[in-house]
Structure formats: structure tokens, C-alpha cells
Amino acid sequence: MTPAALPPIRRIWFRHGLSLALLAAALALGSWSPAARAQRVALPVDEPEVVKRYPHDPTAFTQGLLFRDGQLFESTGLNGRSSIRRVRLDDGQVLQKRDIAQEHFAEGLTAWKDELYLLTWTTHKVFVFDLKSFEPKREYKLPGEGWGLTHDEQHLYLSDGSAELRVLDPKTFRELRRIPVRALGQPVDQLNELEWVDGEIYANIWQADIIARIDPASGQVRGWIDLRSLRSQLPPQTRSGPRKPQAEDAPEVLNGIAWDAVGKRLFVTGKLWPALFEIRLKRRH
């Protein structure tokens, strides 16, 4: 299925608070509006330095990504095409795959102990699989949409496109509390794929090619990671990026963050991207 033939996914705009336009202005070097200057001074911005580029399945509608035991685990979306995968980093080869039933649109993925937790978008299910065999073990009911998922040593953290992160008990999937996410006092929604990185939650802002670095204790955005420059290393069909805030025809968005906690390596990719990047962050001055 070509990107143009993909079904409508989600209507995308920042419903309140920090708008996409203001966020883009804040990150643009040439912008000198008072609002943009305030954003830029108050919150640091990091940019990527590509360490290495790896092959990535260009048909994978990436929803979740993680690094565990020297390999990548990935969830892919779309009804009838959703799956969980074990992927070899060096050449992008899919070593193991389990397809998800057609009625489910797979979303975020995380590995808790020896299990994989997989969210679904609108069918309100959470599936738990054995990490090694991919055999299903149990499922939970999700009271709403599932977008992104990550964890620390005690809890799971879930995004649903709103300006809040839900904190969950990994044994029961019971909601314990919610964390409002704010940047300079303004709510930041469209929080999508999540990754726990050295005590922070990295959340990609859907349709923006930008990651928010979130303090999980306070919900405050500590800074931004501007990954728009990676577009120049992609083929023309994926290079243009998101078209406009109301577009439903721009599926090739940034949507994969994986952290190698042992090797201290950060990996990013996107939906239908033919490449996965290992990046090093450098502060924009």
C-alpha cells in the first residue's frame, strides 16, 4: 500500500496550549518573535548528529520501538498490517514476527521484565506477549486510546494523544495517577511514542519531528530535540514531512525512539522510513 492509499489516521492539531506553529517558531533559528525568543531562552534545544545509519523496513508503519539484549523490538500499525517484530540492528532483517488480528491497530510497545506490552489504538486492548516466543499471555482493557508506552523500574507510562501521561501498575494495568505535561506553563498534547532515557521520558510530538524531554516527576518539559534535519537523509517521498496541521495524508512521521541503556545509544526512525538513525545530541546555541 502506498502512502497516498493509506486510510485516514488521526486528525492532528494541538487542541489547546502550545500550538504547533509556536513550537516551530520557537525552534527556528531565524525566528525573532517575542514568544519564540522566550521559548528558545527558557528551554534548551538539541539537534541530532548522525553516528550511523541502519536499514529499516520501508513498509513498516512504526508505532513503538525499543532496544533490548542487543536487538530492536518494533510494533507496526494499520488494521490488517499490525505486528510485533524482533529486528536485527545491523541490517534491519526481521528475525521474528507475530501478526496482530485485523481488527486491532497496534500502537506503542514496551518490554517489562520478560514480557512485551502492546497497546492498540481504538479497540481499547493491551496485549501481553512472552518476550522470547511472542506467545500471547494475557490482555487488559484500556479505558481509552493507546498511543505510546514506556516504563521505569516500577511503573508503566502511557500516552493517548492528550497533554497527560498515565502512570500504570504493570501487574494489573490499573491507572495510578496522571502527569500533566507542560512547557512554560502551557499544556503540550499530541504526545505519542515514548521512551525512558536516563531518568527522563522522551515523547515525540506527533506530526512535528520533534521530541519533548519530560521530567516524569513534575511533567515539565526540560527541553526539545529537533530532528527535522534528518529529513534531508531520506528519499524524496519521505523527505517532505508533515504537510499541514489538518492533513490526514502525511503518514511518514517520526515515530520511533529506542534507547540502549548499556551502550548509551539513541536510535530514532519513523513510519515508512527506509532508515533508522543512531544519533548523538548536540546543544543548539
Residue, then its C-alpha position, 0 to 999 in steps of 0.5 A: m500500500t502506498p502512502a497516498a492509499l493509506p486510510p485516514i489516521r488521526r486528525i492532528w492539531f494541538r487542541h489547546g496550549l502550545s500550538l504547533a506553529l509556536l513550537a516551530a517558531a520557537l525552534a527556528l533559528g531565524s525566528w525573532s518573535p517575542a514568544a519564540r525568543a522566550q521559548r528558545v531562552a527558557l528551554p534548551v534545544d538539541e539537534p541530532e548528529v548522525v553516528k550511523r545509519y541502519p536499514h529499516d523496513p520501508t513498509a513498516f508503519t512504526q508505532g513503538l520501538l525499543f532496544r533490548d539484549g542487543q536487538l530492536f523490538e518494533s510494533t507496526g500499525l494499520n488494521g490488517r498490517s499490525s505486528i510485533r517484530r524482533v529486528r536485527l540492528d545491523d541490517g534491519q532483517v526481521l528475525q521474528k514476527r507475530d501478526i496482530a488480528q485485523e481488527h486491532f491497530a497496534e500502537g506503542l510497545t514496551a518490554w517489562k521484565d520478560e514480557l512485551y506490552l502492546l497497546t492498540w489504538t481504538t479497540h481499547k486492548v493491551f496485549v501481553f506477549d512472552l518476550k522470547s516466543f511472542e506467545p500471547k499471555r494475557e490482555y487488559k482493557l484500556p479505558g481509552e486510546g493507546w498511543g505510546l508506552t514506556h516504563d521505569e523500574q516500577h511503573l508503566y507510562l502511557s500516552d493517548g494523544s492528550a497533554e497527560l501521561r498515565v502512570l500504570d501498575p504493570k501487574t494489573f494495568r490499573e491507572l495510578r495517577r496522571i502527569p500533566v505535561r507542560a512547557l512554560g506553563q502551557p499544556v503540550d498534547q499530541l504526545n505519542e511514542l515514548e521512551w525512558v532515557d536516563g531518568e527522563i521520558y522522551a515523547n515525540i510530538w506527533q506530526a512535528d519531528i520533534i521530541a519533548r524531554i519530560d521530567p516524569a516527576s513534575g511533567q515539565v518539559r526540560g527541553w526539545i530535540d529537533l530532528r527535522s534535519l534528518r529529513s534531508q537523509l531520506p528519499p524524496q517521498t519521505r523527505s517532505g514531512p508533515r504537510k499541514p496541521q489538518a492533513e490526514d495524508a502525511p503518514e511518514v512521521l517520526n515515530g520511533i525512539a529506542w534507547d540502549a541503556v548499556g551502550k548509551r545509544l539513541f536510535v530514532t526512525g519513523k513510519l515508512w522510513p527506509a532508515l533508522f538513525e543512531i544519533r548523538l545530541k548536540r546543544r543548539h546555541 
